[in-house]
């Protein structure tokens, strides 16, 4: 069975894992009530989407 010849350094491990990170969701203000919401969804506080009452 193959065994690593040398220990993986902290920098090599960090370079390999550089893309593994959390992303912050894009928040916009609701045009109706001003609440911060994710784009392209119905506002959970007032129920408006694209200027129309949906819920």
C-alpha distance matrix in Angstrom:
0.0 3.8 6.5 10.1 12.3 15.4 16.6 18.1 21.9 24.5 26.1 23.0 22.3 26.0 26.2 23.5 25.4 28.8 29.7 28.9 32.4 35.3 38.3 41.9 43.8 46.8 49.9 53.4 56.7 58.4 61.5 63.5 62.7 60.7 57.7 54.2 52.3 49.4 50.8 51.5 51.9 55.0 56.1 55.4 58.4 61.2 59.8 60.7 58.8 60.1 63.5 64.0 64.0 61.1 60.7
3.8 0.0 3.8 6.8 8.9 12.1 13.6 14.9 18.6 21.4 22.8 19.7 19.3 23.0 23.0 20.5 22.7 26.0 27.1 26.6 30.2 33.3 36.2 39.8 42.0 44.8 47.9 51.4 54.9 56.7 59.7 61.9 61.1 58.9 56.1 52.5 50.7 47.8 49.1 50.0 50.6 53.8 54.8 54.3 57.2 60.0 58.7 59.4 57.4 58.6 62.0 62.7 62.8 60.1 59.9
6.5 3.8 0.0 3.8 6.3 8.9 10.2 12.0 15.7 18.5 20.3 17.5 17.1 20.9 21.3 19.1 21.2 24.5 26.0 25.4 28.8 31.9 35.0 38.6 41.0 43.9 46.9 50.5 53.8 55.8 59.0 61.1 60.1 57.8 54.9 51.4 49.8 47.1 48.6 49.7 50.3 53.4 54.2 53.6 56.3 59.2 58.2 59.0 57.1 58.3 61.6 62.4 62.5 59.9 59.6
10.1 6.8 3.8 0.0 3.8 5.6 6.9 8.5 12.1 15.1 16.6 13.9 13.9 17.7 18.0 16.2 18.5 21.6 23.5 23.2 26.4 29.8 32.8 36.3 38.9 41.7 44.8 48.3 51.7 53.8 56.9 59.2 58.2 55.7 52.9 49.3 47.9 45.2 46.7 48.1 48.8 52.0 52.6 52.2 54.8 57.7 56.8 57.4 55.5 56.6 59.8 60.9 61.1 58.7 58.4
12.3 8.9 6.3 3.8 0.0 3.8 7.0 9.3 12.2 15.8 17.0 14.6 15.4 19.0 19.2 18.1 20.7 23.4 25.6 25.7 28.8 32.3 35.2 38.7 41.4 44.1 47.2 50.7 54.1 56.4 59.4 61.8 60.8 58.1 55.5 51.8 50.6 48.0 49.4 50.9 51.7 55.0 55.5 55.1 57.7 60.6 59.8 60.3 58.4 59.3 62.6 63.7 64.1 61.8 61.6
15.4 12.1 8.9 5.6 3.8 0.0 3.8 6.4 8.7 12.4 13.8 11.8 12.8 16.2 16.7 16.2 18.6 21.0 23.7 23.7 26.6 30.1 33.1 36.4 39.4 42.0 45.0 48.5 51.8 54.3 57.3 59.7 58.6 55.8 53.2 49.5 48.5 46.1 47.6 49.3 50.2 53.4 53.7 53.4 55.7 58.6 58.1 58.6 56.7 57.7 60.8 62.1 62.5 60.4 60.1
16.6 13.6 10.2 6.9 7.0 3.8 0.0 3.8 6.2 9.3 11.5 10.1 10.2 13.6 14.8 14.3 16.1 18.7 21.5 21.1 23.8 27.2 30.3 33.5 36.6 39.3 42.2 45.7 49.0 51.5 54.6 56.8 55.6 52.8 50.2 46.5 45.6 43.3 45.0 46.9 47.6 50.7 50.8 50.4 52.6 55.6 55.2 55.8 54.1 55.2 58.2 59.6 59.8 57.7 57.4
18.1 14.9 12.0 8.5 9.3 6.4 3.8 0.0 3.8 6.7 8.4 6.4 6.5 10.0 11.1 10.5 12.5 15.0 17.7 17.6 20.3 23.9 26.8 30.1 33.1 35.7 38.7 42.2 45.5 48.0 51.0 53.4 52.2 49.5 46.9 43.2 42.3 39.9 41.5 43.4 44.2 47.3 47.5 47.2 49.5 52.4 52.0 52.5 50.7 51.7 54.7 56.1 56.4 54.4 54.2
21.9 18.6 15.7 12.1 12.2 8.7 6.2 3.8 0.0 3.8 5.5 5.3 6.2 8.5 10.0 10.8 12.4 14.1 17.4 17.6 19.7 23.3 26.1 29.1 32.4 34.9 37.7 41.1 44.4 47.1 50.1 52.5 51.2 48.3 45.8 42.1 41.5 39.3 41.0 43.1 44.0 47.2 47.1 46.9 49.0 51.9 51.7 52.1 50.4 51.2 54.1 55.8 56.2 54.4 54.2
24.5 21.4 18.5 15.1 15.8 12.4 9.3 6.7 3.8 0.0 3.8 5.6 5.1 6.0 8.6 10.0 10.5 11.9 15.4 15.2 16.9 20.3 23.1 26.0 29.4 31.9 34.5 38.0 41.1 43.9 46.9 49.3 47.9 44.9 42.4 38.8 38.4 36.3 38.1 40.5 41.3 44.3 44.0 43.8 45.7 48.7 48.7 49.1 47.5 48.4 51.2 52.9 53.3 51.6 51.4
26.1 22.8 20.3 16.6 17.0 13.8 11.5 8.4 5.5 3.8 0.0 3.8 5.4 4.9 6.1 8.6 9.8 10.1 13.8 14.6 16.3 19.8 22.2 25.1 28.5 30.6 33.5 36.7 40.0 42.9 45.7 48.3 47.1 44.0 41.8 38.1 37.6 35.5 37.0 39.3 40.5 43.6 43.4 43.5 45.5 48.3 48.2 48.3 46.5 47.2 50.0 51.9 52.5 50.9 51.0
23.0 19.7 17.5 13.9 14.6 11.8 10.1 6.4 5.3 5.6 3.8 0.0 3.8 5.4 5.1 6.2 8.7 9.9 13.1 14.0 16.4 20.2 22.6 25.8 28.9 31.1 34.2 37.5 40.9 43.6 46.4 49.0 48.0 45.1 42.8 39.0 38.2 35.8 37.1 39.1 40.3 43.6 43.7 43.9 46.1 48.8 48.4 48.5 46.6 47.2 50.2 51.9 52.6 50.8 50.9
22.3 19.3 17.1 13.9 15.4 12.8 10.2 6.5 6.2 5.1 5.4 3.8 0.0 3.8 5.5 5.2 6.3 8.6 11.5 11.5 14.0 17.7 20.4 23.7 26.8 29.3 32.3 35.7 39.1 41.6 44.6 47.0 45.9 43.1 40.6 36.9 36.0 33.6 35.2 37.2 38.1 41.3 41.4 41.3 43.5 46.3 46.0 46.3 44.5 45.4 48.4 49.9 50.3 48.4 48.3
26.0 23.0 20.9 17.7 19.0 16.2 13.6 10.0 8.5 6.0 4.9 5.4 3.8 0.0 3.8 5.4 5.1 5.8 9.4 9.7 11.5 15.2 17.7 20.8 24.0 26.4 29.3 32.7 36.0 38.7 41.6 44.1 43.0 40.0 37.6 33.9 33.2 31.0 32.5 34.8 35.8 39.0 38.9 38.9 41.0 43.8 43.6 43.8 42.0 42.8 45.7 47.4 47.9 46.2 46.2
26.2 23.0 21.3 18.0 19.2 16.7 14.8 11.1 10.0 8.6 6.1 5.1 5.5 3.8 0.0 3.8 5.5 5.1 8.4 10.1 12.3 16.1 18.0 21.3 24.3 26.3 29.5 32.7 36.1 38.8 41.5 44.3 43.4 40.4 38.3 34.5 33.7 31.1 32.2 34.4 35.7 39.1 39.2 39.6 41.8 44.4 44.0 43.9 41.8 42.3 45.4 47.1 47.9 46.3 46.5
23.5 20.5 19.1 16.2 18.1 16.2 14.3 10.5 10.8 10.0 8.6 6.2 5.2 5.4 3.8 0.0 3.8 5.7 7.6 8.7 11.8 15.6 17.8 21.4 24.0 26.3 29.6 32.9 36.4 38.8 41.7 44.3 43.5 40.8 38.4 34.6 33.4 30.7 31.8 33.6 34.8 38.2 38.6 38.9 41.3 43.9 43.2 43.3 41.1 41.8 45.0 46.5 47.2 45.2 45.5
25.4 22.7 21.2 18.5 20.7 18.6 16.1 12.5 12.4 10.5 9.8 8.7 6.3 5.1 5.5 3.8 0.0 3.8 5.6 5.4 8.3 12.1 14.6 18.1 20.9 23.4 26.6 30.0 33.4 35.8 38.8 41.2 40.3 37.6 35.1 31.4 30.2 27.6 29.1 31.0 31.9 35.2 35.4 35.5 37.9 40.6 40.0 40.3 38.3 39.2 42.3 43.7 44.2 42.3 42.4
28.8 26.0 24.5 21.6 23.4 21.0 18.7 15.0 14.1 11.9 10.1 9.9 8.6 5.8 5.1 5.7 3.8 0.0 3.8 5.6 7.3 11.0 12.9 16.2 19.2 21.3 24.5 27.7 31.2 33.8 36.6 39.2 38.4 35.5 33.3 29.5 28.5 26.0 27.2 29.4 30.7 34.0 34.1 34.5 36.7 39.2 38.8 38.8 36.8 37.4 40.4 42.1 42.8 41.2 41.5
29.7 27.1 26.0 23.5 25.6 23.7 21.5 17.7 17.4 15.4 13.8 13.1 11.5 9.4 8.4 7.6 5.6 3.8 0.0 3.8 5.9 9.2 10.6 14.2 16.6 18.7 22.1 25.3 28.9 31.3 34.1 36.7 36.1 33.4 31.1 27.3 26.0 23.2 24.2 26.1 27.5 30.9 31.3 31.8 34.2 36.6 35.9 35.8 33.7 34.3 37.4 39.0 39.8 38.0 38.4
28.9 26.6 25.4 23.2 25.7 23.7 21.1 17.6 17.6 15.2 14.6 14.0 11.5 9.7 10.1 8.7 5.4 5.6 3.8 0.0 3.8 7.1 9.7 13.3 15.8 18.5 21.6 25.1 28.5 30.7 33.8 36.1 35.2 32.7 30.1 26.4 25.0 22.4 23.9 25.8 26.6 29.8 30.1 30.2 32.6 35.3 34.7 34.9 33.1 34.1 37.1 38.5 38.9 36.9 37.0
32.4 30.2 28.8 26.4 28.8 26.6 23.8 20.3 19.7 16.9 16.3 16.4 14.0 11.5 12.3 11.8 8.3 7.3 5.9 3.8 0.0 3.8 6.5 9.9 12.8 15.6 18.5 22.0 25.3 27.7 30.8 33.1 32.0 29.4 26.8 23.1 22.0 19.6 21.4 23.7 24.4 27.5 27.4 27.5 29.7 32.4 32.1 32.3 30.7 31.7 34.6 36.1 36.4 34.8 34.7
35.3 33.3 31.9 29.8 32.3 30.1 27.2 23.9 23.3 20.3 19.8 20.2 17.7 15.2 16.1 15.6 12.1 11.0 9.2 7.1 3.8 0.0 3.8 6.7 9.5 12.7 15.2 18.9 22.1 24.3 27.5 29.6 28.5 25.9 23.2 19.5 18.4 16.2 18.3 20.7 21.1 24.0 23.8 23.8 25.9 28.7 28.4 28.8 27.4 28.6 31.3 32.8 33.0 31.3 31.2
38.3 36.2 35.0 32.8 35.2 33.1 30.3 26.8 26.1 23.1 22.2 22.6 20.4 17.7 18.0 17.8 14.6 12.9 10.6 9.7 6.5 3.8 0.0 3.8 6.4 9.1 12.0 15.5 18.9 21.2 24.3 26.6 25.7 23.1 20.6 16.9 15.7 13.3 15.1 17.6 18.4 21.5 21.3 21.8 23.9 26.3 26.1 26.1 24.4 25.4 28.1 29.8 30.3 28.8 29.0
41.9 39.8 38.6 36.3 38.7 36.4 33.5 30.1 29.1 26.0 25.1 25.8 23.7 20.8 21.3 21.4 18.1 16.2 14.2 13.3 9.9 6.7 3.8 0.0 3.8 6.5 8.7 12.3 15.5 18.0 21.1 23.4 22.2 19.5 17.1 13.3 12.5 10.7 12.9 15.9 16.5 19.2 18.5 19.1 20.8 23.3 23.4 23.4 22.0 23.1 25.5 27.3 27.7 26.6 26.7
43.8 42.0 41.0 38.9 41.4 39.4 36.6 33.1 32.4 29.4 28.5 28.9 26.8 24.0 24.3 24.0 20.9 19.2 16.6 15.8 12.8 9.5 6.4 3.8 0.0 3.8 6.0 9.6 12.9 14.9 18.1 20.3 19.5 17.1 14.7 11.0 9.4 7.0 9.2 12.1 12.7 15.5 15.1 15.9 18.0 20.2 20.0 19.8 18.3 19.4 22.0 23.6 24.1 22.9 23.2
46.8 44.8 43.9 41.7 44.1 42.0 39.3 35.7 34.9 31.9 30.6 31.1 29.3 26.4 26.3 26.3 23.4 21.3 18.7 18.5 15.6 12.7 9.1 6.5 3.8 0.0 3.8 6.7 10.3 12.7 15.4 18.0 17.7 15.0 13.3 9.6 8.4 6.1 7.1 10.5 11.9 14.7 14.2 15.9 17.6 19.2 19.1 18.3 16.5 17.0 19.5 21.6 22.6 21.8 22.6
49.9 47.9 46.9 44.8 47.2 45.0 42.2 38.7 37.7 34.5 33.5 34.2 32.3 29.3 29.5 29.6 26.6 24.5 22.1 21.6 18.5 15.2 12.0 8.7 6.0 3.8 0.0 3.8 6.9 9.4 12.4 14.8 14.1 11.3 9.6 5.9 5.3 4.8 6.5 10.3 10.9 12.9 11.5 13.3 14.4 16.1 16.4 15.7 14.6 15.4 17.3 19.5 20.2 19.8 20.4
53.4 51.4 50.5 48.3 50.7 48.5 45.7 42.2 41.1 38.0 36.7 37.5 35.7 32.7 32.7 32.9 30.0 27.7 25.3 25.1 22.0 18.9 15.5 12.3 9.6 6.7 3.8 0.0 3.8 6.5 9.0 11.8 11.6 8.8 8.2 5.5 5.5 6.2 6.2 9.7 10.7 12.0 10.5 13.1 13.8 14.5 15.1 13.6 12.5 12.7 14.3 16.9 18.0 18.2 19.3
56.7 54.9 53.8 51.7 54.1 51.8 49.0 45.5 44.4 41.1 40.0 40.9 39.1 36.0 36.1 36.4 33.4 31.2 28.9 28.5 25.3 22.1 18.9 15.5 12.9 10.3 6.9 3.8 0.0 3.8 6.2 8.6 8.0 5.0 5.4 4.6 6.1 8.5 8.7 11.5 11.7 11.9 9.5 12.1 11.8 12.1 13.4 11.9 11.7 12.0 12.6 15.3 16.2 17.1 18.0
58.4 56.7 55.8 53.8 56.4 54.3 51.5 48.0 47.1 43.9 42.9 43.6 41.6 38.7 38.8 38.8 35.8 33.8 31.3 30.7 27.7 24.3 21.2 18.0 14.9 12.7 9.4 6.5 3.8 0.0 3.8 5.4 5.7 4.6 5.2 6.2 6.5 9.0 8.8 10.5 10.0 9.2 6.8 9.9 9.4 8.9 10.0 8.2 8.4 9.2 9.3 11.7 12.4 13.5 14.5
61.5 59.7 59.0 56.9 59.4 57.3 54.6 51.0 50.1 46.9 45.7 46.4 44.6 41.6 41.5 41.7 38.8 36.6 34.1 33.8 30.8 27.5 24.3 21.1 18.1 15.4 12.4 9.0 6.2 3.8 0.0 3.8 6.1 5.9 8.3 9.8 10.2 12.3 11.1 12.2 12.3 11.2 9.5 12.8 12.0 10.4 11.3 8.5 8.7 8.1 7.2 10.4 11.9 13.9 15.5
63.5 61.9 61.1 59.2 61.8 59.7 56.8 53.4 52.5 49.3 48.3 49.0 47.0 44.1 44.3 44.3 41.2 39.2 36.7 36.1 33.1 29.6 26.6 23.4 20.3 18.0 14.8 11.8 8.6 5.4 3.8 0.0 3.8 6.1 8.3 11.0 11.4 14.1 13.5 14.1 13.3 11.1 8.9 11.6 10.0 7.7 9.3 7.0 8.8 9.2 7.1 9.3 9.8 12.3 13.4
62.7 61.1 60.1 58.2 60.8 58.6 55.6 52.2 51.2 47.9 47.1 48.0 45.9 43.0 43.4 43.5 40.3 38.4 36.1 35.2 32.0 28.5 25.7 22.2 19.5 17.7 14.1 11.6 8.0 5.7 6.1 3.8 0.0 3.8 5.6 9.1 10.5 13.8 14.3 15.5 14.2 12.0 8.8 10.5 8.1 6.8 9.7 8.8 11.1 12.3 10.7 12.4 12.0 14.1 14.3
60.7 58.9 57.8 55.7 58.1 55.8 52.8 49.5 48.3 44.9 44.0 45.1 43.1 40.0 40.4 40.8 37.6 35.5 33.4 32.7 29.4 25.9 23.1 19.5 17.1 15.0 11.3 8.8 5.0 4.6 5.9 6.1 3.8 0.0 3.8 6.5 8.9 12.2 12.8 15.0 14.2 13.0 9.8 11.7 9.8 9.7 12.2 11.2 12.5 13.3 12.4 14.8 15.0 16.6 17.0
57.7 56.1 54.9 52.9 55.5 53.2 50.2 46.9 45.8 42.4 41.8 42.8 40.6 37.6 38.3 38.4 35.1 33.3 31.1 30.1 26.8 23.2 20.6 17.1 14.7 13.3 9.6 8.2 5.4 5.2 8.3 8.3 5.6 3.8 0.0 3.8 6.2 10.0 11.6 13.9 12.5 11.4 7.9 9.0 7.5 8.8 11.2 11.1 12.4 14.1 13.9 15.7 15.3 16.2 15.9
54.2 52.5 51.4 49.3 51.8 49.5 46.5 43.2 42.1 38.8 38.1 39.0 36.9 33.9 34.5 34.6 31.4 29.5 27.3 26.4 23.1 19.5 16.9 13.3 11.0 9.6 5.9 5.5 4.6 6.2 9.8 11.0 9.1 6.5 3.8 0.0 3.8 7.2 9.3 12.3 11.4 11.6 8.7 10.0 9.8 11.5 13.1 12.8 13.2 14.6 15.4 17.3 17.3 17.6 17.6
52.3 50.7 49.8 47.9 50.6 48.5 45.6 42.3 41.5 38.4 37.6 38.2 36.0 33.2 33.7 33.4 30.2 28.5 26.0 25.0 22.0 18.4 15.7 12.5 9.4 8.4 5.3 5.5 6.1 6.5 10.2 11.4 10.5 8.9 6.2 3.8 0.0 3.8 6.3 9.0 7.8 8.5 6.5 8.0 9.3 11.0 11.4 11.2 10.9 12.7 14.2 15.7 15.7 15.3 15.4
49.4 47.8 47.1 45.2 48.0 46.1 43.3 39.9 39.3 36.3 35.5 35.8 33.6 31.0 31.1 30.7 27.6 26.0 23.2 22.4 19.6 16.2 13.3 10.7 7.0 6.1 4.8 6.2 8.5 9.0 12.3 14.1 13.8 12.2 10.0 7.2 3.8 0.0 3.8 6.7 6.4 8.7 8.3 10.0 12.3 13.8 13.2 12.8 11.4 12.9 15.3 16.7 17.1 16.0 16.5
50.8 49.1 48.6 46.7 49.4 47.6 45.0 41.5 41.0 38.1 37.0 37.1 35.2 32.5 32.2 31.8 29.1 27.2 24.2 23.9 21.4 18.3 15.1 12.9 9.2 7.1 6.5 6.2 8.7 8.8 11.1 13.5 14.3 12.8 11.6 9.3 6.3 3.8 0.0 3.8 5.7 8.5 9.1 11.8 14.0 14.6 13.5 12.1 9.7 10.3 13.2 14.9 16.1 15.2 16.6
51.5 50.0 49.7 48.1 50.9 49.3 46.9 43.4 43.1 40.5 39.3 39.1 37.2 34.8 34.4 33.6 31.0 29.4 26.1 25.8 23.7 20.7 17.6 15.9 12.1 10.5 10.3 9.7 11.5 10.5 12.2 14.1 15.5 15.0 13.9 12.3 9.0 6.7 3.8 0.0 3.8 7.0 9.2 12.0 14.6 14.6 12.6 11.0 7.9 8.6 12.1 13.0 14.3 12.9 14.7
51.9 50.6 50.3 48.8 51.7 50.2 47.6 44.2 44.0 41.3 40.5 40.3 38.1 35.8 35.7 34.8 31.9 30.7 27.5 26.6 24.4 21.1 18.4 16.5 12.7 11.9 10.9 10.7 11.7 10.0 12.3 13.3 14.2 14.2 12.5 11.4 7.8 6.4 5.7 3.8 0.0 3.8 6.3 8.5 11.6 11.9 9.6 9.1 6.9 9.2 12.0 12.2 12.5 10.6 11.6
55.0 53.8 53.4 52.0 55.0 53.4 50.7 47.3 47.2 44.3 43.6 43.6 41.3 39.0 39.1 38.2 35.2 34.0 30.9 29.8 27.5 24.0 21.5 19.2 15.5 14.7 12.9 12.0 11.9 9.2 11.2 11.1 12.0 13.0 11.4 11.6 8.5 8.7 8.5 7.0 3.8 0.0 3.8 6.1 8.9 8.5 5.8 5.8 4.9 8.4 10.2 9.7 9.1 7.4 8.1
56.1 54.8 54.2 52.6 55.5 53.7 50.8 47.5 47.1 44.0 43.4 43.7 41.4 38.9 39.2 38.6 35.4 34.1 31.3 30.1 27.4 23.8 21.3 18.5 15.1 14.2 11.5 10.5 9.5 6.8 9.5 8.9 8.8 9.8 7.9 8.7 6.5 8.3 9.1 9.2 6.3 3.8 0.0 3.8 5.6 5.8 5.0 5.6 6.5 9.7 10.5 10.7 9.8 9.2 9.0
55.4 54.3 53.6 52.2 55.1 53.4 50.4 47.2 46.9 43.8 43.5 43.9 41.3 38.9 39.6 38.9 35.5 34.5 31.8 30.2 27.5 23.8 21.8 19.1 15.9 15.9 13.3 13.1 12.1 9.9 12.8 11.6 10.5 11.7 9.0 10.0 8.0 10.0 11.8 12.0 8.5 6.1 3.8 0.0 3.8 5.9 5.6 8.2 9.8 13.3 13.9 13.5 11.6 10.5 8.9
58.4 57.2 56.3 54.8 57.7 55.7 52.6 49.5 49.0 45.7 45.5 46.1 43.5 41.0 41.8 41.3 37.9 36.7 34.2 32.6 29.7 25.9 23.9 20.8 18.0 17.6 14.4 13.8 11.8 9.4 12.0 10.0 8.1 9.8 7.5 9.8 9.3 12.3 14.0 14.6 11.6 8.9 5.6 3.8 0.0 3.8 6.0 8.5 11.2 14.4 13.9 13.8 11.7 11.7 10.0
61.2 60.0 59.2 57.7 60.6 58.6 55.6 52.4 51.9 48.7 48.3 48.8 46.3 43.8 44.4 43.9 40.6 39.2 36.6 35.3 32.4 28.7 26.3 23.3 20.2 19.2 16.1 14.5 12.1 8.9 10.4 7.7 6.8 9.7 8.8 11.5 11.0 13.8 14.6 14.6 11.9 8.5 5.8 5.9 3.8 0.0 3.8 5.7 9.2 12.1 11.0 10.6 8.3 9.3 8.1
59.8 58.7 58.2 56.8 59.8 58.1 55.2 52.0 51.7 48.7 48.2 48.4 46.0 43.6 44.0 43.2 40.0 38.8 35.9 34.7 32.1 28.4 26.1 23.4 20.0 19.1 16.4 15.1 13.4 10.0 11.3 9.3 9.7 12.2 11.2 13.1 11.4 13.2 13.5 12.6 9.6 5.8 5.0 5.6 6.0 3.8 0.0 3.8 6.8 10.3 9.9 8.5 6.0 5.7 4.8
60.7 59.4 59.0 57.4 60.3 58.6 55.8 52.5 52.1 49.1 48.3 48.5 46.3 43.8 43.9 43.3 40.3 38.8 35.8 34.9 32.3 28.8 26.1 23.4 19.8 18.3 15.7 13.6 11.9 8.2 8.5 7.0 8.8 11.2 11.1 12.8 11.2 12.8 12.1 11.0 9.1 5.8 5.6 8.2 8.5 5.7 3.8 0.0 3.8 6.8 6.1 5.4 4.5 5.6 7.0
58.8 57.4 57.1 55.5 58.4 56.7 54.1 50.7 50.4 47.5 46.5 46.6 44.5 42.0 41.8 41.1 38.3 36.8 33.7 33.1 30.7 27.4 24.4 22.0 18.3 16.5 14.6 12.5 11.7 8.4 8.7 8.8 11.1 12.5 12.4 13.2 10.9 11.4 9.7 7.9 6.9 4.9 6.5 9.8 11.2 9.2 6.8 3.8 0.0 3.8 5.4 5.4 6.6 6.4 9.0
60.1 58.6 58.3 56.6 59.3 57.7 55.2 51.7 51.2 48.4 47.2 47.2 45.4 42.8 42.3 41.8 39.2 37.4 34.3 34.1 31.7 28.6 25.4 23.1 19.4 17.0 15.4 12.7 12.0 9.2 8.1 9.2 12.3 13.3 14.1 14.6 12.7 12.9 10.3 8.6 9.2 8.4 9.7 13.3 14.4 12.1 10.3 6.8 3.8 0.0 3.8 5.6 8.5 9.2 12.3
63.5 62.0 61.6 59.8 62.6 60.8 58.2 54.7 54.1 51.2 50.0 50.2 48.4 45.7 45.4 45.0 42.3 40.4 37.4 37.1 34.6 31.3 28.1 25.5 22.0 19.5 17.3 14.3 12.6 9.3 7.2 7.1 10.7 12.4 13.9 15.4 14.2 15.3 13.2 12.1 12.0 10.2 10.5 13.9 13.9 11.0 9.9 6.1 5.4 3.8 0.0 3.8 6.9 9.2 12.1
64.0 62.7 62.4 60.9 63.7 62.1 59.6 56.1 55.8 52.9 51.9 51.9 49.9 47.4 47.1 46.5 43.7 42.1 39.0 38.5 36.1 32.8 29.8 27.3 23.6 21.6 19.5 16.9 15.3 11.7 10.4 9.3 12.4 14.8 15.7 17.3 15.7 16.7 14.9 13.0 12.2 9.7 10.7 13.5 13.8 10.6 8.5 5.4 5.4 5.6 3.8 0.0 3.8 6.1 9.3
64.0 62.8 62.5 61.1 64.1 62.5 59.8 56.4 56.2 53.3 52.5 52.6 50.3 47.9 47.9 47.2 44.2 42.8 39.8 38.9 36.4 33.0 30.3 27.7 24.1 22.6 20.2 18.0 16.2 12.4 11.9 9.8 12.0 15.0 15.3 17.3 15.7 17.1 16.1 14.3 12.5 9.1 9.8 11.6 11.7 8.3 6.0 4.5 6.6 8.5 6.9 3.8 0.0 3.8 6.1
61.1 60.1 59.9 58.7 61.8 60.4 57.7 54.4 54.4 51.6 50.9 50.8 48.4 46.2 46.3 45.2 42.3 41.2 38.0 36.9 34.8 31.3 28.8 26.6 22.9 21.8 19.8 18.2 17.1 13.5 13.9 12.3 14.1 16.6 16.2 17.6 15.3 16.0 15.2 12.9 10.6 7.4 9.2 10.5 11.7 9.3 5.7 5.6 6.4 9.2 9.2 6.1 3.8 0.0 3.8
60.7 59.9 59.6 58.4 61.6 60.1 57.4 54.2 54.2 51.4 51.0 50.9 48.3 46.2 46.5 45.5 42.4 41.5 38.4 37.0 34.7 31.2 29.0 26.7 23.2 22.6 20.4 19.3 18.0 14.5 15.5 13.4 14.3 17.0 15.9 17.6 15.4 16.5 16.6 14.7 11.6 8.1 9.0 8.9 10.0 8.1 4.8 7.0 9.0 12.3 12.1 9.3 6.1 3.8 0.0
